[in-house]
C-alpha cells in the first residue's frame, strides 16, 4: 500500500452550514496526504469498519480518480454515521484497490431537549429515544435558527451541546441568542393593482397584519398582531400574490418587492404590482395520463378558478385513491388568433402527470411507550398491504390527533420511505406522548353566580396496564374542587360552598368509538353521565361531517407557462357546500359540549 488519505474527527459545534458543506469542511480539516490519479483501473472497493451498506461513486472497472474518492469521503461525512474515515490505495495486478476504513459513531439516543431561554415558542417535536449524533444536533440547531429568523429575529444564532445522561442517552441543549425582533408594521401596494388592497392583504400569510379588536373612532385604533419580518416570508407572499393574479386571468401580472424600510424594530414593506391585461378564456381543458379529458367553455369567456381548481382536486383525489403519490399539473396558456395586446385571449391546457402507485409497507410509531399498538392503530384507516391513499393517511393522522394520545402529528413528524422498484412505501411516525398529569385553575369572567364557578383540578392518566376496553392508559382520573356563588349582588361576604368532584374518564377516540367518551361521576348522578356521553358522541361524530375535508387537504401547486414567463398558481381546497351554515352548527356543537363540562 503506497498512499493513504486520512480524515480525522472534528468538532461541528457552532458551524451553521448545510450537510454537504459541513462534509466539505470536515474533509478539508483532516490531515491529507497527496492522492494522485493514474490510469490504473479500480479492481476492488472495500469498506471496513461498518456492516451497514454505503453508497459510493468509486466503482470497480472505472479508472481511479482522486476527486471521486474525495466526493465519497464528503458523502460519508454527511451521513453523520462516522467519527473517522481513512482511505487507502494499493496496487494490484493490472489495477488498484481502494479501501475505506471507517469508525462508526456510537449510537446515541435523546433523553430530553432543553431550550434556553424557552420563551421563543419553538416547536421541536423530538421524542425521547430519537437517534442522536453531532450532525443531527447541528441540523436541529440550524432548523431552530431558521425558524427564529423567519419569525423576525434576523440575527438569531442557535448553538448546541450534547450532554451525556446515562449509558448511550444524551441531553440536547439549544442555546439561543435571538437578538432584536423586527415586526412588520405596514404593507403597501403600489402600481396598477386592479384589486382593492384589502383583497390583496387577504392573500398574505407571513406579512399579514391581523386585527384582534375593532377600533374606537377618535379614542383607540384597536389591537393588532404584527408578524415578524423575514426576507423568506416576503418572497413567499410575493408568490402568493402572483398566484392570486394568475388565478383570476391576469397571466402577465408582475409582482415584485419595491422597498423595505426598517427603523426602530419596525418594517415597512412596499410591493410593486403591475396587473396587466385581463385575459379572456374561450376554452380550458384538463388532460393527462390516467385522467378523463375534460373541456370547458366558461361563461363570458372569463376564467372561474374555483371550477378549474375543483376539477384538479377531483383528479388528485382519484390519483390518491389509486395509491399514487406523485401528482403534478402544468398549465399552458396558449394565445388564440384573435388575441391582441389590448384584448388578450388565450386557451388553457392543463396537463396532469401521475406517478406509479405504491402500497403500504411497514407502519411504525417511534416514541410510543405507554399506549398499545392496537389502541394507536385503531384510529388508522390504512393498514399494511393497502394502496397508499394519501387522503386516508391525512385523515388517519387527524383521527390520531383527535385521540389526544400524542402531541399533534403532521407532515413534519411523518416520514414516507418509498422503494420505486417494489412499489412499497414504509411510514414512520415520530410521536411525543403528552404528559401523564396536569393541573388546572380557572375562574369566570364576571360574577360567579352568572359566569360559572371557580375550578381547581388535577388529572392523571392511568399506567399502561391491560388491553382493549380495559387498557388503563386510555383512562384518566381527576379530582376537582368547585366554588359556587348563589348571590348576584351579595351584601357582605357571599356564601360559597366548596364541592369536590372525583371523576373516572375515558376520553373519546375515533378508534374506540362508542366504547369511549364517557365519564363516571357518582356525585352528579346517572342522568348527567348519560347526558354527557350523548353530547360527547354527538359532538365528535358530527363535527368531522360539518367541517368536511378542507382542513386536511393541502393546497395544489400548478405550474403556469405563458409565452413570456413561468410562475406557480396555488389552488386552495374548495369550501364545502353551505359553509357558513356548517360553521355555525360546528360552533353550536362546541358550545353545547363546553356547557356540558366535557
C-alpha positions in Angstrom: 0.0 0.0 0.0 1.7 3.1 -1.2 -0.7 6.0 -0.5 -3.4 6.8 2.0 -5.8 9.6 2.8 -6.8 10.2 6.4 -9.7 12.3 7.7 -9.7 12.8 11.5 -12.6 13.6 13.8 -13.7 17.2 14.2 -16.0 19.4 16.2 -19.0 20.8 14.3 -20.3 23.0 17.2 -21.4 26.4 16.1 -20.9 25.8 12.3 -24.2 26.7 10.5 -23.8 25.1 7.1 -25.7 22.6 5.1 -24.8 18.9 5.4 -22.8 18.9 2.2 -20.8 22.0 3.1 -20.3 20.5 6.5 -18.9 17.4 5.0 -16.6 19.5 2.8 -15.2 21.4 5.9 -14.7 18.0 7.6 -12.7 16.7 4.7 -10.6 19.8 4.5 -9.8 19.9 8.2 -8.3 16.4 8.4 -4.7 15.8 7.7 -4.5 14.9 4.0 -1.7 13.1 2.2 -1.4 13.7 -1.6 -3.5 11.4 -3.7 -3.0 11.4 -7.4 -5.0 9.9 -10.3 -3.4 7.5 -12.7 -4.6 5.2 -15.5 -4.9 2.1 -13.3 -8.3 0.5 -13.3 -10.1 0.0 -9.9 -10.1 -3.7 -9.3 -11.8 -3.7 -5.9 -13.5 -1.4 -3.5 -14.0 -2.3 0.2 -15.4 -0.5 3.2 -14.1 -1.7 6.6 -15.5 -0.8 10.0 -19.2 -1.0 9.3 -21.7 -3.7 8.2 -24.3 -1.2 7.0 -24.4 -0.6 3.2 -22.8 2.6 1.9 -23.3 4.3 -1.5 -20.0 5.1 -3.2 -19.3 6.6 -6.6 -15.9 4.8 -6.7 -16.7 1.6 -8.6 -14.9 -1.4 -9.9 -14.0 -1.1 -13.5 -13.5 2.6 -13.5 -10.2 4.5 -13.6 -9.0 5.6 -10.2 -9.9 9.3 -9.7 -8.9 11.2 -6.5 -11.8 13.7 -7.0 -14.3 10.9 -6.9 -12.7 9.5 -3.8 -12.9 12.9 -2.1 -16.6 13.1 -3.1 -17.2 9.7 -1.5 -15.5 10.9 1.7 -17.7 14.0 1.8 -20.7 11.9 1.3 -19.7 9.5 4.2 -19.1 12.5 6.5 -22.5 14.0 5.5 -24.3 10.8 6.7 -23.2 11.6 10.3 -22.6 7.9 10.9 -18.8 8.1 11.2 -16.2 9.6 13.6 -13.2 8.8 11.5 -12.6 8.0 7.8 -9.3 6.8 6.2 -8.8 5.8 2.6 -6.1 3.5 1.3 -5.0 2.9 -2.2 -2.9 -0.2 -3.1 -1.6 -1.6 -6.3 -2.9 -4.9 -7.6 -2.1 -6.8 -10.7 -3.2 -4.6 -13.7 -5.1 -2.2 -11.4 -5.5 -0.8 -8.0 -7.7 -1.4 -4.9 -9.4 1.2 -2.8 -10.2 0.6 0.9 -12.3 2.9 3.0 -11.6 2.5 6.7 -14.4 4.0 8.9 -15.1 4.3 12.6 -18.8 4.4 13.3 -20.3 7.0 15.7 -21.5 5.3 18.9 -25.3 5.0 18.8 -26.8 7.8 20.9 -30.4 8.4 21.9 -32.1 11.6 23.1 -33.2 11.8 26.7 -34.5 15.3 26.9 -34.4 18.5 24.9 -33.6 21.8 26.7 -34.2 25.2 25.0 -32.6 28.1 26.8 -34.2 30.6 27.1 -37.5 28.9 26.4 -39.5 32.0 25.7 -39.5 31.9 21.9 -42.2 29.3 21.2 -40.1 26.9 19.2 -42.0 23.8 18.2 -39.4 21.0 18.4 -41.1 17.5 18.2 -38.3 15.3 19.4 -39.5 12.3 21.4 -37.3 10.6 23.9 -35.3 7.8 22.2 -34.8 9.8 19.0 -31.4 8.7 17.4 -28.9 11.5 18.0 -25.5 12.4 16.7 -23.5 15.7 16.4 -24.6 16.0 12.8 -28.3 15.5 13.8 -27.8 18.0 16.7 -26.3 20.5 14.3 -29.2 20.1 11.9 -31.7 20.6 14.7 -30.0 23.8 15.9 -29.8 25.1 12.3 -33.5 24.5 11.8 -34.3 26.3 15.1 -32.2 29.2 13.9 -34.1 29.4 10.6 -37.4 29.3 12.4 -36.4 32.2 14.6 -35.2 34.2 11.6 -38.4 33.6 9.8 -40.2 34.9 12.8 -38.4 38.3 12.7 -35.2 37.6 14.7 -33.0 38.4 11.7 -29.7 38.0 13.6 -30.6 34.9 15.7 -28.0 32.3 16.3 -28.5 28.9 18.0 -25.6 26.8 19.4 -26.0 23.3 20.9 -24.4 21.0 23.4 -24.8 17.2 23.7 -24.6 16.4 27.4 -24.2 12.7 28.5 -27.0 11.4 30.7 -27.0 7.7 31.3 -25.5 5.0 29.1 -26.0 6.0 25.5 -28.6 8.6 26.3 -27.8 12.3 25.9 -29.5 15.6 26.6 -29.6 18.1 23.8 -29.2 21.8 24.9 -30.1 24.5 22.4 -28.7 27.9 23.4 -30.4 30.8 21.8 -29.1 34.3 21.2 -32.2 35.8 19.5 -31.2 39.4 19.1 -33.8 42.0 18.3 -37.1 41.1 16.6 -38.3 43.1 13.6 -42.1 43.3 13.1 -44.0 44.2 10.0 -46.0 47.4 10.9 -47.2 48.3 7.4 -47.6 46.8 3.9 -48.3 49.0 0.9 -49.2 48.0 -2.7 -48.1 50.5 -5.4 -48.6 50.5 -9.1 -51.6 49.2 -11.2 -53.1 46.8 -8.7 -56.7 46.4 -10.2 -57.8 44.9 -6.9 -58.7 46.5 -3.6 -55.8 46.5 -1.1 -58.0 44.6 1.4 -58.3 41.8 -1.1 -54.6 41.7 -1.6 -53.9 41.8 2.1 -56.2 38.8 2.5 -53.8 36.7 0.4 -50.8 37.4 2.6 -49.5 34.9 5.2 -46.1 35.9 6.6 -46.8 39.7 6.1 -50.4 39.7 7.2 -51.3 42.1 10.0 -54.2 40.7 11.9 -56.7 42.9 13.8 -57.7 41.4 17.1 -60.2 44.1 18.3 -62.0 46.8 16.3 -61.0 50.4 16.7 -62.9 53.0 18.7 -63.1 56.2 16.5 -61.2 59.1 18.0 -60.2 57.1 21.0 -58.3 53.8 20.2 -57.0 52.4 17.0 -57.7 48.8 18.1 -55.4 45.9 18.9 -53.4 44.4 16.1 -51.0 41.5 15.8 -47.8 42.4 13.8 -45.9 39.5 12.2 -42.2 39.0 12.4 -40.3 40.2 9.3 -38.1 37.8 7.3 -36.9 38.0 3.6 -38.1 34.4 3.1 -41.6 35.3 4.3 -41.6 38.3 1.9 -40.7 36.0 -1.1 -43.4 33.5 -0.1 -46.1 36.2 0.0 -44.9 37.5 -3.4 -45.5 34.1 -4.8 -49.0 34.0 -3.3 -49.8 37.4 -4.8 -48.7 36.2 -8.2 -50.9 33.2 -7.8 -53.8 35.4 -6.9 -53.5 37.4 -10.2 -52.9 34.4 -12.4 -55.9 32.5 -10.9 -58.1 35.5 -11.9 -56.9 35.7 -15.5 -54.0 38.2 -15.2 -51.4 35.9 -16.7 -48.9 38.7 -17.4 -49.1 40.2 -14.0 -45.8 41.4 -12.4 -45.4 41.3 -8.7 -42.1 42.2 -7.0 -40.6 43.8 -3.9 -40.4 47.5 -4.3 -38.8 48.6 -1.0 -38.2 47.6 2.7 -37.5 50.2 5.3 -36.5 49.1 8.8 -36.4 51.5 11.7 -36.7 51.0 15.4 -37.7 47.3 15.1 -40.5 48.1 12.6 -40.5 47.1 9.0 -42.4 49.0 6.2 -42.8 46.8 3.2 -43.7 48.2 -0.3 -44.8 45.8 -3.1 -44.9 46.8 -6.7 -47.7 45.4 -8.8 -48.5 45.7 -12.5 -51.6 43.7 -13.1 -51.5 43.9 -16.9 -54.5 42.9 -19.1 -57.2 40.5 -18.1 -57.2 37.5 -20.5 -60.5 36.2 -21.9 -60.5 32.4 -21.9 -62.8 30.8 -24.6 -61.8 27.3 -23.5 -59.9 25.4 -20.8 -59.3 21.7 -20.7 -57.7 19.1 -18.4 -55.9 16.0 -19.8 -53.1 13.6 -18.8 -52.2 10.0 -18.2 -54.9 8.2 -16.3 -57.3 11.3 -16.4 -60.6 11.5 -18.2 -60.2 14.5 -20.6 -62.5 17.5 -19.8 -63.2 20.6 -21.9 -65.0 23.6 -20.5 -66.2 26.8 -22.3 -66.6 29.3 -19.4 -69.5 31.8 -19.5 -68.5 35.3 -20.7 -65.1 33.9 -21.6 -63.9 34.6 -18.0 -61.8 32.1 -16.0 -63.6 30.7 -13.0 -60.6 29.5 -11.0 -62.9 27.8 -8.4 -64.3 25.4 -11.1 -60.9 24.9 -12.6 -59.3 24.1 -9.3 -62.2 21.8 -8.2 -61.6 19.7 -11.3 -57.9 19.4 -10.4 -58.8 18.4 -6.8 -61.1 15.7 -8.1 -58.3 14.3 -10.3 -55.9 14.4 -7.4 -58.3 12.6 -5.2 -58.7 9.8 -7.8 -54.9 9.5 -8.1 -54.6 9.3 -4.3 -57.3 6.6 -4.2 -55.1 4.6 -6.7 -52.1 4.8 -4.4 -50.3 7.5 -6.5 -48.0 9.9 -4.6 -46.6 11.9 -7.5 -49.2 14.2 -9.0 -48.1 17.3 -10.9 -50.0 19.8 -13.0 -48.7 22.2 -15.7 -51.0 24.8 -17.2 -50.1 26.1 -20.6 -51.5 29.5 -21.6 -51.9 29.5 -25.4 -52.9 32.8 -27.0 -55.6 32.5 -29.7 -55.5 34.0 -33.2 -58.0 36.7 -32.0 -55.7 37.8 -29.2 -54.4 41.4 -29.3 -52.4 43.4 -26.7 -55.5 45.5 -25.9 -57.8 42.5 -25.7 -55.7 39.4 -24.9 -57.3 36.0 -25.3 -55.9 32.5 -24.6 -57.0 28.9 -24.2 -55.8 27.0 -21.2 -54.5 23.4 -21.4 -53.8 21.7 -18.0 -51.7 18.6 -18.3 -51.6 16.1 -15.4 -48.7 13.8 -14.8 -49.3 10.8 -12.4 -46.5 8.6 -11.0 -46.6 5.0 -10.2 -48.8 3.5 -7.4 -47.5 2.5 -4.0 -48.7 0.0 -1.4 -48.3 0.5 2.4 -45.3 -1.4 3.7 -44.5 -1.2 7.4 -46.1 1.3 9.7 -44.1 2.3 12.8 -44.7 4.7 15.7 -41.4 5.9 17.1 -41.7 7.4 20.7 -44.9 5.5 21.8 -44.2 3.8 25.1 -47.5 3.8 27.1 -50.2 3.0 24.5 -50.7 -0.4 22.9 -50.1 -0.8 19.2 -53.7 -1.8 18.9 -55.0 1.3 20.5 -53.0 3.6 18.3 -53.6 1.7 15.0 -57.4 1.5 15.7 -57.5 5.2 14.7 -56.0 4.5 11.3 -57.8 4.0 8.1 -54.8 2.4 6.4 -53.1 -1.0 7.0 -50.1 -2.8 5.7 -50.7 -4.0 2.2 -53.3 -1.4 1.3 -52.9 1.0 -1.5 -51.2 4.1 -0.1 -54.0 6.6 -0.2 -52.6 9.9 1.0 -56.1 11.3 1.7 -56.7 8.4 4.1 -53.3 8.9 5.5 -54.0 12.5 6.3 -57.4 11.6 7.7 -55.8 8.9 9.9 -53.4 11.5 11.2 -56.3 13.8 12.0 -58.1 10.9 13.9 -55.0 10.2 15.9 -54.7 13.8 16.8 -58.3 13.7 17.9 -57.5 10.8 20.2 -55.1 13.1 22.0 -52.6 10.4 22.9 -49.7 12.5 21.5 -48.6 16.0 20.7 -50.1 16.9 17.2 -48.5 15.0 14.4 -48.2 16.4 10.9 -46.2 16.0 7.7 -43.1 17.2 9.5 -43.3 14.3 12.0 -44.2 11.7 9.3 -41.7 10.1 7.0 -42.5 8.1 3.8 -39.8 5.8 2.7 -40.6 4.7 -0.9 -39.0 2.0 -3.0 -39.8 2.6 -6.7 -38.6 -0.9 -7.6 -41.0 -2.8 -5.3 -43.8 -0.2 -5.2 -43.7 -0.3 -1.3 -43.7 2.7 1.0 -42.9 2.4 4.7 -44.4 5.0 7.0 -42.6 6.2 10.2 -44.4 8.5 12.7 -42.3 10.3 15.3 -44.7 10.9 18.2 -44.4 12.6 21.6 -46.6 11.4 24.3 -48.5 14.0 26.2 -47.6 14.5 29.9 -49.3 12.0 32.1 -50.6 14.5 34.6 -51.9 18.1 34.5 -53.5 20.7 36.8 -55.9 23.5 36.1 -57.0 26.6 37.9 -59.8 28.7 36.3 -62.4 31.1 37.1 -65.3 33.1 35.5 -65.1 36.4 33.7 -67.7 38.3 35.7 -69.8 37.4 38.7 -69.5 33.7 39.6 -73.3 33.4 40.0 -73.7 34.3 36.3 -70.5 33.2 34.6 -69.8 30.0 36.4 -67.8 28.6 39.3 -64.1 28.8 40.2 -62.5 25.5 39.5 -59.2 23.8 40.7 -58.4 20.4 39.4 -55.7 17.8 39.0 -55.8 15.0 36.4 -53.6 12.0 35.7 -53.6 9.2 33.1 -53.5 5.6 34.4 -50.4 3.4 33.9 -50.0 1.1 30.9 -52.0 -1.9 32.0 -54.5 -4.2 30.3 -55.7 -4.2 26.7 -58.8 -3.4 24.6 -61.6 -1.8 26.6 -59.6 -2.4 29.8 -56.4 -0.7 28.6 -55.7 1.6 31.6 -53.6 4.1 29.7 -56.7 5.2 27.8 -58.4 6.3 31.0 -57.8 9.2 33.4 -58.8 10.1 36.9 -59.4 13.6 38.1 -60.2 15.4 41.3 -61.8 18.8 41.0 -62.9 21.4 43.6 -65.6 23.9 42.5 -66.5 27.1 44.4 -70.1 28.2 43.7 -71.7 31.5 44.5 -75.5 31.9 44.6 -75.9 35.7 45.1 -75.6 38.1 42.2 -75.3 41.3 44.3 -74.4 40.0 47.8 -74.3 42.2 50.8 -71.2 41.4 52.8 -69.4 38.1 52.2 -71.3 35.6 49.9 -71.9 32.0 50.9 -69.5 30.0 48.7 -69.9 26.2 49.1 -66.9 24.1 48.0 -67.9 21.0 46.1 -65.3 18.2 45.5 -65.9 16.0 42.5 -63.9 12.9 41.6 -64.2 11.6 38.0 -63.2 8.5 36.1 -63.0 9.3 32.4 -62.2 7.6 29.1 -61.9 10.4 26.5 -63.3 9.9 23.1 -61.1 8.3 20.4 -62.3 7.6 16.9 -60.8 4.1 17.0 -62.8 3.1 20.1 -66.0 4.9 19.0 -68.9 4.1 21.3 -66.6 2.5 23.8 -65.1 5.9 24.7 -66.2 9.4 25.5 -67.8 8.5 28.9 -67.2 9.9 32.3 -68.2 8.3 35.7 -69.0 10.9 38.3 -71.1 9.4 41.1 -71.7 12.7 42.8 -73.7 14.1 39.8 -75.9 11.1 39.2 -76.5 8.8 36.2 -78.7 11.4 34.3 -75.7 13.8 34.0 -73.4 10.9 32.9 -75.8 9.7 30.2 -76.3 13.3 29.0 -72.5 13.9 28.9 -71.9 10.7 27.0 -74.6 11.6 24.4 -73.2 15.1 23.9 -69.7 13.8 23.5 -70.7 11.2 20.9 -72.8 13.7 19.0 -70.0 16.4 19.0 -67.2 14.1 17.9 -69.3 12.3 15.2 -70.9 15.4 13.7 -68.0 17.8 13.7 -66.0 15.9 11.1 -69.1 15.8 8.8 -69.7 19.6 9.3 -66.1 20.5 8.7 -65.5 18.3 5.7 -62.1 17.5 4.4 -60.9 21.1 3.8 -58.9 21.1 7.0 -56.8 18.1 5.9 -56.5 18.8 2.2 -53.2 20.6 1.2 -53.2 23.2 -1.5 -52.3 22.1 -5.0 -49.5 23.9 -6.9 -49.9 24.4 -10.6 -47.0 25.4 -12.9 -48.3 28.1 -15.3 -46.4 28.6 -18.5 -47.1 31.6 -20.8 -45.2 32.7 -23.9 -43.3 35.2 -21.8 -42.9 33.8 -18.3 -43.4 30.9 -15.9 -44.9 31.1 -12.5 -46.9 29.0 -10.0 -50.6 29.1 -9.1 -51.8 27.6 -5.8 -55.2 26.0 -5.8 -56.9 26.1 -2.4 -59.2 23.2 -1.4 -62.8 24.1 -2.2 -65.1 25.1 0.6 -67.8 22.6 1.5 -71.4 23.4 0.4 -73.3 25.6 2.8 -70.0 26.5 4.5 -71.5 29.4 6.7 -74.3 27.1 8.0 -71.8 24.3 8.7 -69.5 26.7 10.6 -72.4 28.0 12.7 -73.6 24.4 13.5 -70.0 23.4 14.4 -69.7 26.4 16.8 -73.0 25.4 18.4 -71.8 21.8 18.9 -68.7 23.0 20.6 -70.7 25.4 22.8 -73.0 22.6 23.9 -70.0 20.4 24.7 -68.3 23.0 26.8 -71.6 23.8 28.7 -71.8 20.1 29.5 -68.4 20.3 31.1 -66.7 17.8 28.7 
